[in-house]
Structures are given as C-alpha cells and as structure tokens.
Amino acid sequence: MQTQTIDGLFLRLSTWPLTDRPTLVMLHGSGGTGVLWQAQLTGLADVANIVAVDLPGHGRSDGPLVGSIEEHAERIARLIGALGLPQAFVCGLSLGGGIALQLLLDHAEVVAGGLLLGTGARLRVMPAMFQLIDQHFEGFVAGLPLVAASPSTDVALLQPLMAATLENGAEVAASDLRLCDDFDVMDRLGEIERPVLVVSGEHDQLTPPKYSRFLAEHIRGAEPVTVPDAGHLSAVERPAVVNQAVHEWLGRRQLGVSASRDQSEQLLSR
Ligand code: COA
C-alpha cells in the first residue's frame, strides 16, 4: 500500500502513480477513516486503482470538519480532478455512500459510476446514538460490533476501524451523524444516470436492507447485491464476497466500454 496527501486529504492507495485501470475512490462512514477499506486496497488491487480517502478532519487529513454532504461531494470532485482523472468510480459506505450519491447527482461529469454499500437515500439517526456519543463515547465505540456487525462476524476484523473511530473522537462521530441525519435525496434518485451497484448486508441494522431496496428500485439500472452473514460493515465483515461482487460488476462495465474498442476478447481471456 502507498500513501499520499493531496489537497490536504490523506490517501491510502493500492498503487502510486495510478495506472490506466479504472479508479475507485473509497469514502468511509461516520467517525471512521480510510482504514475501513484495507481489504479492498489489497483484494481489488488487480482490477482497479483503489484510493481510500480520510475525509477532512478525520484520521490524517487536514481539518476542519465539513458542514454538509454537498460540501463533501464538492471536495471529492476536486480530488478526482487533482488526481488527474477525467472520471472515477465513487464507492461509499453509510455516510460515504451519501457522499457518493451526492456526487452521482451533482458532479456526474467526474463520476463513471457509483458503488453504494450499507447506505440509503435518507439516513435518519436514532437520538439515543447522539446521547451515547456525548455521554459515554468509549462505550459507543465498544458497542459497535453489536449494532454495526452481524453476530457471526469475528470482532477482530473490526478492531482497526474501532481504534480509528476512538482516535477521531466524539466530536467527529457526532458531526458525521448530524450530516447523515440531515441527508435526504429520496426524491432525486431518478436523476442518476450512471451505473450503480448497491451492496447490502443481510443483517444491517443501521441502514436496513429496505434502504438498499429503495435505492435499487429507484436508480435506473442499479444492480443489487445482498451479502449473507454481514451487518452494516460488509466490506470489513465479508471482504471476499464484497470484492467478488465489485470485481464482477466492474468487469461488466469494462466489457461495455471496451466492446466498442474491440478489446472484449482480451478481457474474456483473463
Ligand atoms: N430508504 C427507504 N425508506 C426509508 C429510508 C431510506 N433510506 N429512510 C427512511 N425510510 C422509511 C422508513 O422505513 C419509514 O417507513 P415506514 O413509515 O413505512 O416505517 C419512513 O421512511 C420514515 O422513516 P425515518 O425517516 O427514518 O423516520 P422515523 O422517525 O420513522 O425513524 C429512526 C427514525 C432514527 C428511528 C430510524 O430512521 C432508524 O431506525 N434509523 C436506523 C438506525 C440509525 O440510527 N442509523 C444510522 C444511520 S447512519
């Protein structure tokens, strides 16, 4: 893995400089960092450039915290330009999925497609979560496996993300969840014209499968995938299943593009 800081944003990259493969810009969820995408940085490196971002004010990226999901989307659109990419696939989980949706809606010119994991077009947050973060942040983090993962998930897989969340602190988690609570693009999904993959953990309690079904039903041509035995953090909990789904979906995108360039034989023979 390589790292770079570009425009104040700390990036974990599968490779640097970027190659001529498709590039996936990975956006983490509330309170987290790009460490969320460790298994994609290694497991998808053979099919795409993986660029996992620490959002502003998170992990090793410069602050301050950003005040809205729209502002996050503007910042990521700028990053895609700074990376020298005409377009990128945006891949987000939870809050990151909200940012990916906003990019698909407001910055489609720099987006080749979207991968939406454990997210929704509206992301209301239980008031009890804000209380717990405020009153007992360590307890909130310690309880994440119970609410954010499937009962069958090995808690050790979640430790790096939990440590990053603890290090970011309560203010960051609460600020992120406030952005989620304000987010609502349920009426705008019909505007999305880029290809979209919707990934849902079977046991997701924070963004239930109903939210993913809504995305898949209202975004034209969206492809839904359910990850068995996973909760909200499917990319960490069941990386092999998620990576396979992304790999196949990207392969179909590539095939569509390259068929016109008469390169399909090359792809099929891989
Ligand atoms: N996609 C599809 N449907 C959605 C949706 C989405 N993204 N978000 C909400 N809805 C539906 C709800 O299922 C509900 O439908 P219903 O009336 O048929 O039951 C309706 O829209 C209203 O829901 P909501 O906007 O969430 O308000 P609420 O007052 O009913 O519930 C919470 C508020 C916080 C209790 C609820 O949103 C919740 O349990 N959220 C998940 C837990 C959480 O805090 N997640 C953190 C997300 S980052």
Residues whose N, C-alpha, C, O or C-beta is under 5 A from the ligand:
A	BS01	COA	G120 A121 R122 L123 R124 V125 M126 C180 Q205 L206 K210 Y211 F214
